[in-house]
Amino acid sequence: MTKVVAITGAYSGLGEAISRLFAKKGYKLVLGGRNKELLEKLVSDIRKDTSAIGIEMDVRKKVDCEKFIQSAIDAFDRIDILINNAGIWKMAPIEDITEQDIRDMFETNIFGPIYLSQAAVKIMKKQKSGHILNIGSTAGIDYKSSHIAYGSSKFALIGFTGCLKTELQGTSVNVSVFSPGGMKTKLFRSKPERMKDTFMDPIFVAQKILEHIENPSDEWSIVLRRPSQQ
Ligand SMILES: NC(=O)c1ccc[n+]([C@@H]2O[C@H](COP(=O)([O-])OP(=O)(O)OC[C@H]3O[C@@H](n4cnc5c(N)ncnc54)[C@H](OP(=O)(O)O)[C@@H]3O)[C@@H](O)[C@H]2O)c1
């Protein structure tokens, strides 16, 4: 049976790389994002390789997250893999980070994945199968300076994954978090000078994510540092 994969933040950076790679592998795709035009463009490209739908959604809104998961059921009758990829980044010292920035990062990087997982778990438990994969970051592990909001939101995402993993033991629903180091994407749009030549190509990271998903193991927190840091 062809597996159905739902991916948030699907039309750029790592999300786009995962979407295109999984499409080439024949998975059916449910692609989420805030920008309708970018989403439609990606979906029309991807339909050359596989069945796909695009759902306009904002992960900060619980109702959008519920509709996103339901749309997988409406279109394909199941959801096998949820990839919580959408995320935002901003760096600033603690004195300068604004309340709005802190709220935005927590709502996007941790509240969104929790809302999406809540909706997906209900279905995956009934199916007696499923995999929720959260995209963490080495910033959630390394305690970097000026990463108060981003680093702690990703640390929370890793903690959430561990708690959910324990809670779902014995249900046949798998949960894991994949934490890459720096990648060359638009994540750094607010401070482009942060992106280094040594940052990884998201296509390389997407390949590692595919390998993780296709070879399930008990390892639930996977870290992929950029080669220069290993
Ligand atoms: N780049 C890195 O060095 C790096 C390293 C480790 C982990 N990561 C993680 O990798 C993931 C993908 O990021 P990326 O590097 O590929 O950056 P990116 O190109 O900026 O992609 C992030 C995606 O998330 C979407 N998004 C943001 N807020 C959203 C919201 N509220 N609702 C729905 N979609 C939303 C963005 O679309 P719109 O803004 O257009 O809505 C965009 O498509 C993130 O979780 C990030 O934290 C990145």
PDBQT file of the ligand as one rigid body, heavy atoms in Angstrom, charges set to zero:
ROOT
HETATM    1  N1  LIG A 301      18.098  26.015   7.912  1.00  0.00    +0.000 N 
HETATM    2  C1  LIG A 301      18.720  25.511   8.977  1.00  0.00    +0.000 C 
HETATM    3  O1  LIG A 301      19.927  25.758   9.200  1.00  0.00    +0.000 OA
HETATM    4  C2  LIG A 301      17.991  24.610   9.935  1.00  0.00    +0.000 A 
HETATM    5  C3  LIG A 301      18.739  23.873  10.864  1.00  0.00    +0.000 A 
HETATM    6  C4  LIG A 301      18.075  23.024  11.740  1.00  0.00    +0.000 A 
HETATM    7  C5  LIG A 301      16.708  22.905  11.699  1.00  0.00    +0.000 A 
HETATM    8  N2  LIG A 301      16.007  23.647  10.785  1.00  0.00    +0.000 N 
HETATM    9  C6  LIG A 301      14.557  23.485  10.772  1.00  0.00    +0.000 C 
HETATM   10  O2  LIG A 301      14.159  22.979   9.508  1.00  0.00    +0.000 OA
HETATM   11  C7  LIG A 301      12.782  23.320   9.300  1.00  0.00    +0.000 C 
HETATM   12  C8  LIG A 301      12.618  23.882   7.889  1.00  0.00    +0.000 C 
HETATM   13  O3  LIG A 301      13.261  25.155   7.819  1.00  0.00    +0.000 OA
HETATM   14  P1  LIG A 301      14.105  25.615   6.552  1.00  0.00    +0.000 P 
HETATM   15  O4  LIG A 301      15.504  25.721   6.986  1.00  0.00    +0.000 OA
HETATM   16  O5  LIG A 301      13.765  24.796   5.387  1.00  0.00    +0.000 OA
HETATM   17  O6  LIG A 301      13.590  27.129   6.381  1.00  0.00    +0.000 OA
HETATM   18  P2  LIG A 301      12.552  27.769   5.354  1.00  0.00    +0.000 P 
HETATM   19  O7  LIG A 301      13.015  27.619   3.966  1.00  0.00    +0.000 OA
HETATM   20  O8  LIG A 301      12.284  29.146   5.882  1.00  0.00    +0.000 OA
HETATM   21  O9  LIG A 301      11.261  26.850   5.542  1.00  0.00    +0.000 OA
HETATM   22  C9  LIG A 301      10.391  26.986   6.625  1.00  0.00    +0.000 C 
HETATM   23  C10 LIG A 301       8.986  26.719   6.120  1.00  0.00    +0.000 C 
HETATM   24  O10 LIG A 301       8.051  26.829   7.206  1.00  0.00    +0.000 OA
HETATM   25  C11 LIG A 301       6.948  27.599   6.759  1.00  0.00    +0.000 C 
HETATM   26  N3  LIG A 301       6.256  28.218   7.863  1.00  0.00    +0.000 N 
HETATM   27  C12 LIG A 301       6.731  29.149   8.731  1.00  0.00    +0.000 A 
HETATM   28  N4  LIG A 301       5.776  29.515   9.605  1.00  0.00    +0.000 NA
HETATM   29  C13 LIG A 301       4.673  28.796   9.283  1.00  0.00    +0.000 A 
HETATM   30  C14 LIG A 301       3.370  28.727   9.807  1.00  0.00    +0.000 A 
HETATM   31  N5  LIG A 301       2.991  29.473  10.848  1.00  0.00    +0.000 N 
HETATM   32  N6  LIG A 301       2.484  27.878   9.245  1.00  0.00    +0.000 NA
HETATM   33  C15 LIG A 301       2.841  27.110   8.182  1.00  0.00    +0.000 A 
HETATM   34  N7  LIG A 301       4.062  27.141   7.622  1.00  0.00    +0.000 NA
HETATM   35  C16 LIG A 301       4.964  27.982   8.171  1.00  0.00    +0.000 A 
HETATM   36  C17 LIG A 301       7.574  28.618   5.817  1.00  0.00    +0.000 C 
HETATM   37  O11 LIG A 301       6.672  29.176   4.903  1.00  0.00    +0.000 OA
HETATM   38  P3  LIG A 301       6.085  30.674   5.009  1.00  0.00    +0.000 P 
HETATM   39  O12 LIG A 301       6.947  31.469   5.932  1.00  0.00    +0.000 OA
HETATM   40  O13 LIG A 301       6.046  31.174   3.604  1.00  0.00    +0.000 OA
HETATM   41  O14 LIG A 301       4.723  30.452   5.570  1.00  0.00    +0.000 OA
HETATM   42  C18 LIG A 301       8.562  27.731   5.064  1.00  0.00    +0.000 C 
HETATM   43  O15 LIG A 301       7.915  27.051   4.009  1.00  0.00    +0.000 OA
HETATM   44  C19 LIG A 301      12.406  24.308  10.405  1.00  0.00    +0.000 C 
HETATM   45  O16 LIG A 301      11.694  23.631  11.425  1.00  0.00    +0.000 OA
HETATM   46  C20 LIG A 301      13.751  24.766  10.935  1.00  0.00    +0.000 C 
HETATM   47  O17 LIG A 301      13.684  25.210  12.270  1.00  0.00    +0.000 OA
HETATM   48  C21 LIG A 301      16.600  24.475   9.895  1.00  0.00    +0.000 A 
ENDROOT
TORSDOF 0
